[in-house]
């Protein structure tokens, strides 16, 4: 019987639970003999065809798969049942899930929601989405990019933070994370909308840094204010979704946080992780308060905490 010899079993396409099952079943079928050897051989041919064609197999109907494996549709069904699936329909669904796992967890969950709306949406799907978006952060950014943002934030005379639209509250989160570790943090998008934000940004200059947060759909005010900061000689940093973001052409340095979600407009998990990573790195960079204003703020906080814990007189 033919040896199992797919192109490269170390390739990620073979690292899914489904493909590992196919490899195991193919090995078992290859070593079986006896009276049913002919049937076993037919099943092995189907399993071997799937291993040889991991990207093509999920797109085939039962006739095309049988033709490609040089066997019968009955053999395809028997392999599916042997693997614990309900005939070819179950096997093909497993193949599609396998393929979607390689593309994106968001695509996989979207497929699940579309084909099984009666199941709704559960916590495990959200966790899988979040894990996928966090993995995308590692794939889209390198240490040099991250270090460039950390250095710029650490050395900023004034750090301005901007985020409109669905990034508004994330800008507030970034400010709360960075205020204890930076010399002077100014949150632009508070009350008053873009007009008051523009007034706060008006004095930005060389030595200052503007940290912009923007996920699709991008707001024009964010882009215009970033361009204004560039014109004033400030350094512009961006945390955005991808290299296709319009901020890439404006900012000096960018980090990318995947916002993929099949149900919500955007997922914020990856962007929150990037914000926390920047705050942590800046905190470790500035072991001591970087200027007198931070020292005074920390002294004030310690005083309030002490007096707040005293029993009432």
C-alpha positions in Angstrom: 0.0 0.0 0.0 1.2 3.6 -0.7 3.3 5.2 2.0 2.0 8.3 3.7 4.1 11.0 2.1 2.4 14.4 2.1 4.5 17.4 1.0 5.5 18.5 4.5 3.8 17.3 7.7 5.4 20.1 9.7 3.5 22.7 7.7 0.8 24.5 9.7 -1.9 23.1 7.5 -1.4 19.7 9.2 -1.4 21.1 12.7 -5.1 21.3 13.1 -6.9 18.6 15.2 -8.8 17.4 12.0 -5.6 16.9 10.0 -3.9 15.1 12.9 -6.9 12.8 13.0 -6.6 12.1 9.2 -2.9 11.3 9.6 -3.6 8.9 12.4 -6.5 7.2 10.5 -4.4 6.9 7.4 -1.5 5.2 9.4 -4.0 2.7 10.9 -5.5 1.9 7.5 -2.2 1.5 5.9 -1.2 -1.3 8.3 -4.5 -3.2 8.3 -5.0 -6.2 6.1 -7.0 -9.4 6.0 -10.3 -10.1 4.3 -11.4 -6.5 4.2 -8.1 -5.2 2.8 -9.7 -4.0 -0.4 -12.1 -1.8 1.5 -9.4 -0.6 3.8 -7.3 0.3 0.8 -10.2 2.3 -0.7 -10.5 4.2 2.6 -6.8 4.8 2.8 -6.9 6.3 -0.7 -9.5 8.9 0.4 -7.5 9.8 3.5 -4.3 10.0 1.5 -5.9 12.2 -1.1 -7.0 14.6 1.7 -3.5 14.7 3.1 -2.1 15.4 -0.4 -4.7 18.1 -1.1 -5.3 19.9 2.2 -6.4 23.2 0.6 -8.4 21.7 -2.2 -10.3 19.0 -0.3 -12.7 21.3 1.5 -14.0 22.7 -1.8 -14.9 19.4 -3.4 -18.2 17.5 -3.6 -18.3 13.8 -3.0 -18.0 12.9 -6.6 -14.9 15.0 -7.2 -13.2 13.7 -4.1 -13.9 10.1 -5.1 -12.5 10.8 -8.6 -9.4 12.5 -7.2 -8.8 9.5 -4.8 -9.4 7.0 -7.7 -12.0 5.3 -5.7 -15.8 5.4 -5.2 -18.3 7.7 -3.4 -19.1 4.8 -1.1 -15.5 4.7 0.0 -15.6 8.5 0.8 -18.8 7.9 2.9 -17.2 4.9 4.7 -14.1 6.9 5.6 -16.3 9.7 7.0 -18.2 7.2 9.1 -15.0 5.5 10.2 -13.7 8.9 11.4 -16.9 9.5 13.4 -18.6 11.9 11.0 -22.1 11.5 9.7 -21.2 10.6 6.1 -19.7 13.0 3.6 -21.8 15.9 4.8 -20.1 15.7 8.3 -16.7 15.1 6.7 -17.0 18.1 4.5 -18.1 20.3 7.4 -15.0 19.2 9.3 -12.9 20.0 6.3 -14.4 23.5 6.0 -13.9 24.1 9.7 -10.2 23.0 9.4 -9.7 25.4 6.5 -11.3 28.3 8.3 -9.1 27.7 11.3 -6.1 28.3 9.1 -7.6 31.5 7.7 -8.8 33.3 10.8 -10.7 32.5 14.0 -13.1 35.3 13.1 -13.9 33.6 9.7 -14.5 30.3 11.5 -16.9 31.9 14.0 -18.6 33.8 11.3 -19.2 30.5 9.4 -20.6 28.9 12.6 -22.9 31.8 13.3 -24.1 31.9 9.7 -24.8 28.2 9.4 -26.1 27.6 12.9 -27.9 30.8 13.9 -30.0 28.8 16.3 -27.0 28.3 18.5 -26.4 32.0 19.0 -23.0 33.1 20.2 -21.1 31.8 23.2 -18.2 32.7 25.4 -15.8 30.1 23.8 -16.3 31.7 20.4 -15.4 35.1 21.9 -12.3 33.7 23.5 -11.2 32.0 20.2 -11.7 35.3 18.4 -9.7 37.2 21.1 -6.9 34.7 20.9 -6.8 35.0 17.1 -6.6 38.8 17.3 -3.9 38.7 19.9 -1.9 36.3 17.7 -2.4 38.7 14.8 -0.8 41.5 16.9 2.4 39.4 17.2 2.4 38.6 13.5 1.8 42.2 12.4 4.3 44.0 14.6 8.0 43.5 15.5 10.1 44.5 18.4 11.6 47.5 16.6 8.2 49.0 16.0 7.1 48.5 19.6 10.4 49.9 20.9 10.0 53.0 18.7 6.7 53.8 20.3 7.9 53.1 23.8 10.9 55.4 23.3 8.9 58.3 21.9 6.3 58.1 24.7 9.0 57.9 27.3 10.8 60.9 26.0 7.8 63.1 25.2 7.7 66.6 26.8 3.9 66.4 26.5 2.0 63.3 25.4 -1.3 64.1 23.7 -3.8 61.2 23.2 -6.5 61.2 20.6 -9.3 58.8 19.7 -12.7 59.7 18.2 -15.6 57.5 17.3 -15.3 53.9 18.5 -11.8 54.7 19.8 -13.0 57.4 22.2 -13.1 55.3 25.3 -9.9 53.5 24.4 -8.2 56.9 24.3 -9.3 57.4 27.8 -8.0 54.0 28.8 -4.7 54.8 27.2 -4.5 58.1 29.1 -5.3 56.4 32.5 -2.7 53.8 31.9 0.0 56.3 30.9 -0.6 59.2 33.2 1.3 57.7 36.2 4.4 57.1 34.0 4.7 60.1 31.7 5.6 63.7 32.4 2.4 65.4 31.1 -0.5 63.6 29.5 -3.3 65.5 27.7 -6.4 63.7 26.6 -7.8 65.6 23.6 -11.2 64.1 23.1 -13.1 64.9 26.3 -16.2 67.1 26.5 -16.7 69.6 23.7 -16.0 67.3 20.7 -13.5 68.0 18.0 -13.6 71.8 18.5 -12.3 71.7 22.1 -9.9 68.9 21.1 -8.5 71.2 18.5 -8.0 74.0 21.1 -6.1 71.5 23.4 -3.9 70.4 20.5 -3.2 74.0 19.3 0.0 74.3 21.3 1.6 71.0 20.4 5.2 71.5 19.2 8.5 69.9 18.6 9.4 67.5 21.5 5.7 66.6 22.0 4.1 63.3 20.9 0.6 62.7 19.6 -0.7 59.1 20.2 -3.6 58.5 17.9 -6.0 55.5 18.1 -8.1 54.7 15.1 -10.2 51.7 14.0 -12.5 51.6 11.0 -14.4 53.6 10.1 -11.7 56.3 10.5 -12.9 59.8 11.4 -11.6 62.8 9.3 -11.0 64.8 12.5 -8.5 62.2 13.7 -6.6 62.4 10.4 -6.7 66.2 10.2 -5.5 66.6 13.8 -2.6 64.1 13.2 -1.6 66.1 10.1 -1.7 69.3 12.1 0.6 67.8 14.7 3.1 66.8 12.0 3.0 70.3 10.7 3.9 71.6 14.2 7.0 69.4 14.3 5.5 66.8 16.8 6.0 63.1 16.6 2.9 61.2 15.7 2.3 57.6 16.8 -0.6 55.5 15.8 -2.3 52.3 17.0 -4.6 51.3 14.2 -5.9 48.2 12.5 -3.6 47.5 9.5 -1.1 48.9 7.1 -4.1 49.9 4.9 -5.1 52.5 7.5 -4.8 56.1 6.3 -2.8 56.9 9.5 0.1 54.9 8.1 0.9 57.8 5.7 0.8 60.4 8.5 2.3 58.7 11.6 6.0 58.3 12.3 5.5 54.9 13.9 2.5 52.5 13.9 1.4 49.5 15.8 -1.4 47.3 14.4 -4.2 45.7 16.4 -6.6 43.4 14.6 -10.2 44.4 15.2 -11.8 41.4 13.5 -15.2 40.3 14.8 -18.0 38.5 12.9 -20.9 40.1 14.9 -19.7 43.4 16.4 -18.5 46.4 14.5 -15.0 46.0 16.0 -13.2 43.9 18.6 -11.2 46.0 21.0 -9.3 43.2 22.8 -6.1 43.5 20.7 -6.0 47.2 21.0 -6.4 47.1 24.8 -3.5 44.6 24.9 -1.3 46.9 22.9 -2.2 49.8 25.2 -1.3 47.8 28.3 1.9 46.6 26.7 3.0 50.2 26.0 2.1 51.4 29.5 4.0 48.5 31.0 7.1 49.1 28.9 7.0 52.8 29.6 6.7 52.2 33.4 9.7 49.9 33.3 11.6 52.4 31.3 10.9 55.2 33.7 11.8 53.4 37.0 11.9 56.8 38.7 9.4 59.7 38.1 10.6 61.5 35.0 10.0 64.9 36.4 8.9 66.9 39.5 5.2 67.0 38.5 5.0 63.2 38.6 6.7 63.1 42.0 4.3 65.6 43.3 1.3 63.7 41.9 2.5 60.5 43.6 3.1 62.3 46.9 -0.4 63.7 46.7 -1.9 60.3 45.9 0.0 58.7 48.9 -1.3 61.5 51.2 -4.9 61.0 50.1 -4.6 57.3 50.5 -3.2 57.7 54.0 -5.7 60.2 55.2 -8.6 58.3 53.6 -7.8 55.3 55.7 -7.7 57.2 59.0 -10.7 56.7 61.2 -13.1 59.6 61.4 -12.3 61.9 64.3 
